[in-house]
Amino acid sequence: MKQTLNPRREVLFELFDVARALRTYVDQRAREHGMTRAQWGVLARLERDEGMMQAEMADALEIQPISLVRLVDRLCEQGLIERRAHPTDRRIRTLCLTPAARPVIERILVINQAIREEAFADMPAQARDTIVNILNGIKDNLVLQEEAADSPAVAAVAGGI
């Protein structure tokens, strides 16, 4: 006998499945252009916030710093980004785009637009906007929960259990 699915329970499975499918598809599209999704992520972050420190970039991409170093090394070898000395702390390196990165980023933005159109094909704009708002609300709720769990008061209570 087939069990009736609980939509409240299934929503998390669906979110994970959609995220996995999106990652897989973007990986495929990036490979078509001789890059990786992770490399695209570095370039896209720098396009929004050029001059980030490597540690900030690793946090933003949620990867280990050593993994970021390898990504940055490859992008430097390709002439797309460069490491520069921090203006006030010579121990820190910041990441900057080179002029050669601009056309690559433009291609990434065009592909990104195409992926969005493919993902939301046959979906009314209002439905797309609703999905985005709901996902932002879920993310905000989870960030609040994470912050509450990291607070000293919660740690003190958890430590006393």
Residue pairs with C-beta under 8 A, 6 or more apart in sequence:
15 138
22 115
22 119
23 37
25 115
26 37
26 40
26 115
27 36
27 37
29 111
29 115
30 36
30 37
30 39
30 40
33 107
33 111
35 104
36 71
38 61
38 63
38 67
38 71
39 71
39 74
39 75
40 108
41 61
42 57
42 61
42 68
42 71
42 72
42 75
42 81
42 95
43 75
43 80
43 81
43 97
43 101
43 104
43 105
43 108
44 105
44 108
45 52
45 57
45 60
45 61
46 52
46 57
46 81
46 95
46 96
46 97
46 101
47 97
47 105
50 95
50 96
50 97
51 84
51 94
51 95
51 96
52 60
52 94
52 95
53 86
53 92
53 93
53 94
53 95
54 65
54 68
54 69
54 72
54 83
54 92
54 93
54 94
54 95
55 65
57 68
57 72
57 95
58 64
58 65
58 67
58 68
61 68
63 71
72 81
72 83
72 95
75 81
76 82
76 83
78 100
79 98
79 100
80 97
80 98
80 100
80 101
80 104
81 95
81 96
81 97
81 98
81 101
82 95
82 96
82 98
83 93
83 94
83 95
83 96
84 93
84 94
84 95
84 96
85 92
85 93
85 94
86 92
86 93
86 94
97 105
120 128
148 154
